[in-house]
Amino acid sequence: MSQSLDTTCVQGGYHPGNGEPRQVPIIQSTTFKYDSSEHMGKLFDLEASGYFYTRLQNPTNDYVAGKICELEGGSAAMLTSSGQAANFYAVFNLASCGDHVVASSAIYGGTYNLFAVTMARMGIEFTFVSPTCTDEELEAAFRPNTKAVFGETLSNPSLAVLDLERFARAAHDHGVPLIVDNTFPTPVNCRPIEWGADIVTHSTTKYMDGHGAGVGGAIVDAGHFDWTAHADKFPGLCTPDESYHGVTYTERFGLAGAFITKATTQLMRDFGSIQSPQNAFLLNLGLESLHVRMAQHCKNGQAIAEHLASHPQVSWVRYPNLENDPFFDLAQKYLPGGSCGVVSFGVKGGRAAAERFMGGLKLAQIATHVADARTCCLHPASSTHRQMTDDELAAAGVSPDLVRFSCGIEGTEDLIADVDQALAQL
C-alpha cells in the first residue's frame, strides 16, 4: 500500500509482528549466536541473510536505514558513524588511487577538506567546479578516469542550489553516477533520486536527528545506475572481490543491492565507521517528527531571511526562497515546499561586526552545529571553514563576514526579536 512521506517518517522501516516491540528495539549487542559453524559460514559467504557482528550490520541500524531508504525512494541504504563517513564511503566505494572525481565547490568545509586533502593523499584527485559553471566548464572537468560527480542539494553554508538534473545528465553522459548530499533539505523537501541522482548521503546529525543528540550518517542507493554497462570503470562492483570470497557484487545482488553490499562487506568491515544502535534509536525518534519540524524550520528561515533583507545593518542575505536570491528559480524547481531553516547573511562592518553580533544573541546559541531544534549560529570562516584559503573560501561561497544562522523551531517572533536586539548593540 502506498503511503505519504509523513506516514513513512512515523512508521517506515520497522513493521513489528504480533507481540513484538512497538518501538524500534535497541539491539545493543556486538555479536549474535548461532547453533552451527555451517550457518555462520553461510552468513560470511553472503549466502544467507542475518547478523554476526555489529561492526558490519545491526538490526536496529537496518530498521532505521530502511526508513531513510523509503523516504528517499531508494533500493538499499546503510547507516554510518557520521556524515563525513557517509561521504567518504560513498566516494571511496567507487574511486581508488589513480582515479578522479568531479565535485561542486559549494560544499561543507569538512567535506572539501576530506576530498582536497585527505583523499588526495590516498591518490584520488578532485576537480572542483562552481555549481553555476557553464556546461562547457562542467564538461571540461571530466577525465577518462573520472568515477563520480559529487554535490550538495543545498550547500552548507553558502545555500547554493545544485541543478540536479544538469549535473546528473553530465555524469551519466560520462558513464558515472551522481552522488548528492541531501542533508539540508532532507527528503521532506527534496528527493534527489527523482531528479536523476544515483547515490544520496546524509549527515543524520542534522535535521534527521534534529535534537543534537547523536552523530551519524546515511547512504542511500537509488538502485538505478547500471554498473555493468560501465564495468571497466567499476571493477570493484563488477569483478570478483578476492578480499570477500570472490563475490561479484553486481552478479550476486543486482543493481539494487550491489553498491550498499560492497560498502558494508568491504568498507565497513575495514574502516568500521558504524553508527551505534543507541544513536540509531535516537535518530529514529527524530525521524518520526521530521515532517512536522521541517515545516517550522522553513517558516522561521523564511521569516528571518525576509526580516534581515530589509535591515539597515545587514549588508546581504542568502536564502534560496527569497525572490531576489540568485538560486530562487532552482529553489522553485527543486525545493518548492521550502528549503531549510538556515539563513546566511553578512553584518555591515565585516568579520569583527559579525562576531560582535553573535556575542549579543541571547536566544540563539553559538555552536558548531546546524539544523537543530534549537536556534544556533556560527561564523564559518573562523570555525568550520577555517582550514580553507581566502580563494577557497570564495569558491565555496563563504565570505569572511558570513554568519550562518540556523533557525530552530522556536516561536518566529522570538527569533526576530533576538536578532534585532543583537544588531541594535552594534
Buried (B, 14 or more C-beta within 10 A) or exposed (E): EEEEBEEBBBEBBBEEEEEEEEEBBBBEBEEBEBEEEEEBEBBBEBEEEEBBBBBBBBBBBBBBBBBBBBBBBBBBBBBBBBBBBBBBBBBBBBBEEEBBBBBBBBBBBBBBBBBBEEBEEEEBBBBBBBBBBEEEEBEEBBBEEBBBBBBBBBBBBBBBBBBBBBBBBBBBEBBBBBBBBBBBBBBBBBBBBEBBBBBBBBBBBBBBBBBBBBBBBBBBBBBBBEBBEBEEBBEBBBBEBEEBEEBBBBEEBBBBBBBBBBBBBBBBBEBEBBBBBEBBBBBBBBBBBBBBBBBBBBBBBBBBBBBBBEBEBBBBBBBBBBEEBEBBEBBEBBBEEBBBBBBBBBBBBEBEBBBBBBEBBEBBBBBEBBBBBBBBBBBBBEEBBEEBEEEBBEBBBBBBBBBBBBBBBBEBEEBBEBBEEBBEEB
